[in-house]
Amino acid sequence: MKPPSQGLCYLSLKLHIRLFKRPFSSKSSPPSSYPPLSAFFAPVRRPPPSESLPDFPGRRSPAGRHRPWPSVKARISRIAHEILSLSSEPDISDVSTILESRSVASLLREFPDGSASLELMFHLRSRPLLALEVFNWRRERLGEASEEEHAKAISLAGHAGDLNRAAEIFLSGCANEVKSSSMYNALMGAYMYNGESKKALSVFEDLRVDEDCGGPTIASYNILISVFSRLMLVDHMEAVVQSIRDAGLSLSRITYNVLIRGYITAWMWEEMERTFNAMGEAGIRPDLQTHLLMLRGYAHSGNIERMEMTYGLVKKHVDANDIHLIRTMICSYCKSVDPEKIRKIEALMALIPKEDYRPWLNVLLIRVYAQEGLMEGMEELIQEALDHDTVVVAMGVMRAIVSGYYHNDAVDRLAAFTRRAEAARWRMCRSLYHCQMVMYAAQDRFEDMHGVLMQMDRLNLWRVKRTYVIMYKVYMKAGMRRHVEMVIGTLWKLGHDVPQDAPLLCES
C-alpha cells in the first residue's frame, strides 16, 4: 500500500488529468454512449481494516462551546444578512471587510469542526459566489478547512456553474490530506447539476477504487441513480439498485425518491407506482418530496383520481410554494373528461398571480374553454393573450375557437375575433373564413359573405374547392341561379369535380 502522502499526490494528478483534459461546459449535451455498468460495479479489493487509513472527522453537532449555539446562530445570521446586502457584483474586499469587522475569525476558531463556517455558508446559499469568498477567506485566515466545509464549498461552486472552481477545491483538499466520500459526492453532484454526466461517472469510478475513503456510500449511489435518471437510462438505474443491495446497503428514502423521479422522467407510470408501493413495504414513510413527485407523476399520466388524492395530502405546501406543479395539474385537467374540470381549473388558476403569465397555459385554456362552449371565458383569455403579445400558431386552437363561435351562432363575434387575430399576426386558416361565410349565408347576409371572400383575397388565402362548394350550396339554397352557374363554371375551369346535381341544373 502506498504511503498516505504518495497516494494523495497520485490521486490529485490522476483527477487533474481527467477533469481538465477537455474544457468544461455547463450546457454540454448528453454523450452518445457510456461505459458498461461492469466498469462501475466491478469488485474492488479492499485492504483489511487494520491497513486502512483512519476516517477523517466529519461535521459534528455543536457541543462543549463557551456560548449557547442558538445565540451563535443568531449572530451568524446577522453577519450573513449584512453580506447579502452587498451589491450584485461586490468587491472581494467588501466581504473581507465585513468578516474582519465582525471578528468572524475568532468565532470560527471556537468551532474547529467547522459547524459555524457551515452555518454561515448555509445562510449565503442564495448567492453561492459570496459563500465561496467566505470559504476562501476562512482558509487563508485559519488554515485548511474540514471535509464537510470542502464538500459544502464544492456544492456551492456547482450551483454557481463554476466547475473548474469545484474541481480546484476538491484537489486542494486532497493535496492537504483532507478527503472524504462526502467531497466525492459533492463533486459528483456539481457535475450532475451542470449536465456533465460523464465527468460525474468518472468521479464515481475514482471513489469506487479509492481505498482511503472506504468506497461509495448510499449518497454516492443516489447521485449515480440521479445521473442515469436524467439521461433516462432506466436499465442503468435498476442495475445501480441491485449493486446497492449487493453491497449490503439499504435503500434510503432519498433513493426511492430519486428512482421515482427517474421513472417520471421516462414516463414509466407503472414502475413509478411500483417503486412507491415498495417504499411502503420496506417500512419507509414517504416524505413531502415523495408526495410532490407522485403528484407530478399522476398529473402527467392523467390519473385524475390519484392526483386529487395526493394533492389533498400536500395541498397547503403546493398552494403556497409550487406554482409550477399547480400548472401541471391544470394541464392534466385540460386533457381530462372530468365534467367539473372547468370549476377545478378556475380554483387552481386563482392560486397563480396574474403577473405570472405563461403563454402555453393561456393558449391551452383558450382551447379548453372553446371546446366547452364558454364564450365569455374564452374571449377573456383571448384578450389576455393579445395583451401579452402572444402569437397563436396552432391550427387546432384556431379551429376550436371557430367551432366555439359556430355552435353559439355568434358570427359577429367571430368576425371581430378574426380582425383582432389578423392584426396580432396569429396563424389564420381558411376555416375561419369558411365558417363566417356559412353563418352569414344562414342569416341571408350575402354582402357580408362576399366581404369575407375579399378579405381572403387580401390575405392571399386563395379559394379552394371547399370555398366554391360552400358558395354553390349557399346560392342553390337561395335560388340564385346565375351565381350557381358562375360557380360551376369556375369549378370546371379549375379542374375540380362539380356537385352531382349540377349537370341537371345546366340541362334545364
C-alpha positions in Angstrom: 0.0 0.0 0.0 1.3 3.5 -0.9 2.1 5.9 1.9 -0.7 8.4 2.5 1.1 11.4 1.0 2.1 9.5 -2.1 -1.5 8.2 -2.6 -2.9 11.7 -2.3 -0.4 13.1 -4.8 -1.2 10.3 -7.2 -4.9 10.9 -6.8 -4.6 14.6 -7.4 -2.5 14.1 -10.5 -5.0 11.5 -11.8 -8.0 13.7 -11.2 -6.3 16.8 -12.6 -5.6 14.9 -15.9 -9.1 13.5 -16.0 -11.1 16.6 -15.1 -9.1 19.2 -17.1 -8.3 17.3 -20.3 -11.3 19.0 -22.1 -13.0 22.4 -21.5 -15.9 22.5 -19.1 -19.3 23.5 -20.3 -22.5 23.7 -18.2 -24.6 23.2 -21.4 -22.9 20.0 -22.7 -25.3 17.6 -24.4 -25.5 14.0 -23.0 -22.8 11.8 -24.5 -24.0 9.3 -27.1 -22.6 6.3 -25.2 -21.5 5.4 -21.7 -19.2 2.8 -20.2 -20.7 -0.5 -19.4 -22.2 -1.0 -16.0 -19.5 -3.5 -15.1 -17.0 -0.6 -15.3 -18.6 0.9 -12.2 -19.7 -2.1 -10.2 -16.7 -4.5 -10.7 -15.5 -5.8 -7.4 -12.6 -3.9 -5.8 -10.1 -5.4 -3.4 -10.1 -3.6 -0.1 -7.4 -3.8 2.5 -8.2 -5.2 5.9 -9.5 -2.6 8.4 -6.1 -2.5 10.2 -4.4 -1.3 7.0 -6.9 1.4 6.2 -6.3 5.0 7.0 -8.4 6.3 9.9 -11.5 8.2 9.0 -11.3 12.0 8.9 -13.6 13.6 11.4 -16.8 14.9 9.8 -19.1 17.6 10.9 -20.3 17.0 14.5 -23.2 18.6 16.3 -22.0 21.7 18.2 -21.2 20.7 21.7 -18.9 21.9 24.5 -19.0 25.5 23.4 -18.3 28.6 25.5 -21.6 30.1 24.5 -25.1 28.7 23.6 -25.4 27.6 20.0 -28.7 29.5 19.4 -27.0 32.8 20.2 -24.2 31.9 17.8 -26.6 31.1 15.0 -28.3 34.4 15.6 -25.0 36.2 15.3 -24.1 34.3 12.1 -27.5 35.1 10.6 -26.9 38.8 11.2 -23.4 38.6 9.6 -24.9 36.7 6.6 -27.6 39.3 6.2 -25.0 42.1 6.1 -23.0 40.2 3.4 -26.1 39.5 1.3 -26.9 43.2 1.4 -23.9 43.9 -0.8 -24.4 44.8 -4.4 -24.9 42.1 -7.1 -21.2 42.3 -8.1 -19.4 43.2 -4.9 -15.7 43.7 -4.5 -13.9 40.8 -2.7 -12.5 43.3 -0.3 -16.1 44.2 0.8 -16.7 40.6 2.0 -13.3 40.5 3.8 -14.1 43.9 5.5 -17.3 42.6 6.9 -15.7 39.4 8.1 -12.8 41.3 9.8 -15.0 43.9 11.4 -17.3 41.3 12.9 -14.4 39.2 14.3 -15.6 36.2 12.4 -12.2 34.6 12.7 -12.4 34.3 16.5 -15.9 33.0 16.2 -14.9 30.3 13.7 -11.9 29.3 16.0 -14.4 28.3 18.7 -15.8 25.7 16.3 -12.9 23.7 15.0 -15.3 21.1 13.5 -16.4 23.8 11.0 -20.0 23.9 12.2 -20.0 27.8 12.4 -18.5 28.1 9.0 -21.0 25.7 7.5 -23.8 27.7 9.1 -22.6 30.9 7.6 -22.3 29.3 4.1 -25.8 27.8 4.5 -27.2 31.3 5.1 -25.3 32.5 1.9 -26.5 29.7 -0.3 -28.8 32.0 -2.3 -25.6 33.8 -3.6 -23.0 31.0 -3.9 -20.2 33.2 -5.1 -20.3 35.2 -1.9 -20.3 31.9 0.1 -17.2 30.8 -1.8 -15.5 34.0 -0.9 -16.2 33.3 2.7 -14.7 29.8 2.3 -11.6 31.2 0.7 -11.2 33.8 3.4 -11.6 31.2 6.1 -8.8 29.0 4.6 -6.5 32.0 4.3 -7.0 33.1 7.9 -7.5 29.8 9.8 -5.8 27.2 7.6 -7.2 24.2 5.9 -11.0 23.6 6.4 -12.7 20.4 7.3 -14.0 17.8 4.9 -17.6 19.0 5.3 -16.6 22.6 4.6 -14.9 21.4 1.5 -17.9 19.4 0.4 -20.2 22.4 1.0 -17.9 24.7 -1.0 -17.7 22.2 -3.9 -21.5 22.0 -3.9 -21.8 25.8 -3.9 -19.4 26.1 -6.8 -21.5 23.6 -8.7 -24.7 25.6 -8.1 -22.8 28.7 -9.3 -21.8 26.8 -12.5 -18.1 27.2 -11.8 -17.0 23.6 -12.3 -13.3 24.5 -12.6 -13.5 26.0 -9.1 -15.3 22.9 -7.8 -12.5 20.7 -9.1 -9.9 23.1 -7.7 -11.4 23.0 -4.2 -11.5 19.2 -4.3 -7.9 18.8 -5.5 -6.7 21.4 -2.9 -8.3 19.4 -0.1 -6.8 16.2 -1.4 -3.4 17.8 -1.6 -3.7 18.8 2.1 -4.8 15.3 3.1 -8.4 16.4 3.6 -10.5 13.9 1.7 -13.8 12.0 2.3 -16.6 10.4 0.4 -18.7 13.5 1.0 -16.3 15.5 -1.1 -16.5 13.0 -3.9 -20.3 13.1 -3.6 -20.3 16.9 -3.7 -18.1 16.9 -6.9 -20.4 14.3 -8.5 -23.4 16.4 -7.6 -21.8 19.5 -9.1 -21.1 17.7 -12.4 -24.6 16.2 -12.4 -26.2 19.6 -11.7 -24.5 21.2 -14.7 -25.1 18.3 -17.1 -21.6 16.9 -17.1 -22.7 13.2 -16.9 -19.5 11.6 -18.0 -17.4 13.6 -15.5 -19.8 12.6 -12.7 -19.4 8.9 -13.6 -15.7 9.4 -13.7 -15.7 10.8 -10.2 -17.8 7.8 -9.0 -15.2 5.4 -10.5 -12.4 7.2 -8.6 -14.4 6.9 -5.4 -15.0 3.3 -6.0 -11.3 2.5 -6.2 -10.1 4.9 -3.5 -9.1 2.9 -0.5 -8.8 5.9 1.8 -12.5 6.8 1.7 -14.0 3.3 2.0 -15.8 3.3 -1.3 -19.2 4.7 -2.3 -21.9 5.4 0.3 -25.6 5.3 -0.2 -25.4 9.0 -1.0 -22.9 8.2 -3.8 -25.3 5.7 -5.3 -28.2 8.1 -5.1 -26.3 10.7 -7.1 -25.4 8.0 -9.6 -29.0 7.0 -10.0 -29.9 10.6 -10.5 -27.3 10.9 -13.2 -28.8 8.0 -15.1 -32.4 9.2 -14.4 -31.7 12.5 -16.1 -30.5 10.6 -19.2 -33.5 8.2 -19.0 -31.1 5.2 -18.8 -33.6 3.1 -16.8 -31.7 -0.2 -17.1 -28.7 1.6 -15.6 -30.8 2.9 -12.7 -32.1 -0.5 -11.9 -28.6 -2.0 -12.1 -27.4 0.6 -9.5 -30.2 -0.5 -7.2 -29.1 -4.1 -7.5 -25.5 -3.0 -6.7 -26.7 -1.2 -3.6 -28.2 -4.5 -2.4 -25.1 -6.5 -3.3 -23.0 -4.0 -1.3 -25.1 -4.7 1.8 -26.5 -1.2 1.9 -30.2 -0.3 2.5 -32.2 1.9 0.1 -32.9 5.2 1.8 -35.9 7.5 1.4 -33.8 9.6 -1.0 -33.0 6.5 -3.1 -36.7 5.8 -3.6 -37.4 9.5 -4.4 -34.6 9.5 -7.0 -35.9 6.3 -8.5 -39.5 7.7 -8.7 -38.1 10.9 -10.3 -36.3 8.8 -12.9 -39.4 6.8 -13.8 -41.4 10.0 -14.1 -38.7 11.4 -16.4 -39.0 8.3 -18.6 -42.9 8.4 -18.4 -43.0 4.8 -16.9 -46.0 5.2 -14.7 -46.4 1.5 -13.6 -42.8 1.4 -12.5 -43.3 4.7 -10.6 -46.3 3.2 -8.8 -44.4 0.0 -8.1 -41.5 1.9 -6.6 -43.8 3.9 -4.4 -45.5 0.8 -3.1 -42.1 -0.9 -2.5 -41.2 2.1 -0.4 -44.1 1.4 1.9 -43.4 -2.3 2.0 -39.8 -1.5 3.1 -41.2 0.4 6.1 -40.0 3.8 4.8 -42.6 6.6 5.3 -43.0 8.9 2.3 -41.9 12.5 2.9 -43.1 15.7 1.4 -40.8 15.3 -1.6 -42.2 11.8 -2.3 -45.7 13.1 -2.4 -44.8 16.0 -4.6 -43.1 13.6 -7.0 -46.1 11.3 -7.1 -48.4 14.2 -7.6 -46.4 15.3 -10.6 -46.4 11.7 -11.9 -50.1 11.3 -11.6 -50.7 14.7 -13.2 -48.6 13.8 -16.2 -50.1 10.4 -16.6 -53.7 11.8 -16.4 -54.6 9.8 -13.3 -57.0 12.4 -12.0 -58.4 10.4 -9.1 -54.9 9.6 -7.5 -53.7 13.1 -8.4 -56.5 14.7 -6.4 -55.9 12.2 -3.5 -52.2 13.1 -3.4 -53.0 16.8 -3.7 -55.1 16.6 -0.6 -52.1 15.4 1.3 -49.8 18.3 0.3 -52.3 21.0 -0.7 -51.1 23.6 1.8 -47.5 23.3 0.6 -48.4 23.3 -3.1 -50.7 26.2 -2.9 -48.1 28.3 -1.1 -44.9 27.2 -2.8 -45.2 25.3 -6.0 -46.9 27.2 -8.8 -45.2 25.0 -11.4 -46.9 22.0 -10.0 -50.2 23.8 -10.0 -49.8 24.5 -13.7 -49.1 20.8 -14.3 -52.3 19.9 -12.5 -54.3 22.4 -14.7 -52.7 20.9 -17.8 -53.9 17.5 -16.6 -57.5 18.7 -16.1 -57.4 20.3 -19.6 -56.8 16.9 -21.1 -59.3 15.0 -18.9 -63.0 14.3 -19.4 -63.9 15.3 -15.9 -67.3 17.0 -16.1 -66.3 19.5 -13.4 -62.9 20.3 -14.8 -63.6 24.0 -15.5 -64.6 24.6 -11.9 -61.4 22.8 -10.7 -59.2 24.7 -13.3 -60.6 28.0 -12.1 -59.9 27.1 -8.5 -56.3 26.3 -9.3 -55.9 29.4 -11.6 -56.9 31.6 -8.6 -53.7 30.5 -6.9 -51.5 31.8 -9.7 -50.7 35.5 -9.6 -51.9 37.5 -12.6 -48.4 38.7 -13.4 -47.1 35.1 -13.5 -48.3 34.7 -17.1 -47.4 31.6 -19.2 -48.3 31.8 -23.0 -48.6 28.0 -23.4 -51.0 27.7 -20.5 -53.1 30.6 -21.7 -53.4 29.0 -25.2 -54.3 25.6 -23.7 -57.1 27.2 -21.7 -58.4 29.0 -24.7 -58.8 25.7 -26.4 -60.5 24.1 -23.4 -63.0 27.0 -23.0 -63.7 26.9 -26.7 -64.4 23.2 -26.6 -66.7 23.6 -23.6 -68.6 26.4 -25.4 -67.8 29.0 -22.7 -67.5 32.1 -24.9 -67.1 34.8 -22.2 -64.2 32.9 -20.6 -62.7 32.1 -23.9 -62.7 35.8 -25.0 -61.2 36.9 -21.8 -58.3 34.5 -22.3 -58.0 35.6 -25.9 -57.8 39.3 -24.8 -55.2 38.3 -22.2 -53.1 36.6 -24.9 -53.4 39.7 -27.1 -52.4 42.0 -24.2 -49.2 39.9 -23.7 -48.4 39.8 -27.5 -48.9 36.1 -27.6 -49.0 34.7 -31.1 -51.1 31.6 -31.6 -49.9 29.3 -34.5 -51.5 26.0 -33.5 -54.2 25.2 -36.1 -56.1 23.0 -33.5 -56.6 26.0 -31.2 -57.8 28.2 -34.1 -60.3 25.6 -35.2 -61.5 25.1 -31.7 -62.2 28.8 -31.5 -64.1 28.8 -34.8 -66.1 25.8 -33.6 -67.0 27.5 -30.4 -68.3 30.6 -32.2 -70.2 28.4 -34.7 -72.0 26.4 -32.1 -73.1 29.6 -30.3 -74.2 31.2 -33.6 -72.0 34.2 -32.9 -70.9 35.3 -36.4 -70.3 39.0 -35.5 -68.2 38.0 -32.5 -66.3 35.6 -34.8 -65.7 38.4 -37.3 -64.4 40.7 -34.6 -62.1 38.0 -33.4 -60.8 37.4 -36.9 -59.9 41.1 -37.3 -58.0 41.1 -34.0 -56.2 37.8 -34.8 -55.2 39.2 -38.2 -53.8 42.4 -36.6 -51.9 40.3 -34.0 -50.4 38.1 -36.8 -51.9 34.9 -35.5 -51.9 32.0 -37.9 -55.0 32.3 -40.0 -56.8 29.4 -41.5 -59.5 29.1 -44.1 -61.8 27.5 -41.6 -62.2 31.0 -40.0 -63.5 32.5 -43.2 -65.4 29.5 -44.4 -67.3 29.4 -41.1 -68.1 33.1 -41.5 -69.4 32.5 -45.0 -71.8 29.7 -43.8 -73.0 31.7 -40.8 -73.6 34.9 -42.9 -75.5 32.9 -45.5 -77.7 31.4 -42.9 -78.8 34.9 -42.0 -79.1 35.9 -45.7 -76.3 38.4 -45.3 -74.8 37.9 -48.7 -72.9 41.2 -48.9 -71.1 40.3 -45.7 -70.3 36.9 -47.2 -68.8 38.5 -50.3 -66.8 40.7 -47.9 -65.3 37.6 -46.4 -64.2 36.4 -49.9 -62.5 39.8 -50.5 -60.9 39.5 -47.1 -59.4 36.1 -48.1 -58.1 37.6 -51.3 -56.4 40.4 -49.4 -54.6 37.9 -47.2 -53.6 35.7 -50.2 -55.7 32.8 -49.0 -56.7 31.6 -52.4 -60.0 29.9 -52.9 -60.0 26.1 -52.8 -62.6 23.6 -53.8 -64.3 23.8 -50.4 -64.7 27.6 -50.8 -66.6 27.1 -54.1 -68.7 24.2 -52.7 -69.8 26.5 -49.9 -70.7 29.2 -52.4 -72.6 26.7 -54.6 -74.7 25.3 -51.7 -75.4 28.8 -50.4 -76.6 30.1 -53.9 -78.5 26.9 -54.6 -80.4 27.3 -51.3 -81.1 30.9 -52.0 -82.2 30.2 -55.6 -79.6 32.4 -57.1 -79.3 30.5 -60.4 -76.9 32.9 -62.1 -74.4 32.8 -59.3 -74.7 29.0 -59.2 -73.8 28.7 -62.9 -70.8 31.0 -62.3 -69.5 28.8 -59.5 -70.0 25.6 -61.6 -68.1 27.2 -64.5 -65.2 28.2 -62.2 -65.1 24.6 -60.8 -64.8 23.2 -64.3 -62.2 25.8 -65.3 -60.0 24.8 -62.3 -60.4 21.1 -62.9 -62.5 20.3 -59.8 -65.3 17.9 -59.6 -68.7 19.6 -59.6 -71.6 18.6 -57.3 -73.8 15.7 -58.6 -76.9 17.8 -59.1 -75.0 20.4 -61.1 -75.5 18.8 -64.6 -79.2 18.6 -64.1 -79.3 22.2 -63.4 -77.4 23.1 -66.6 -79.7 20.9 -68.8 -82.8 22.6 -67.6 
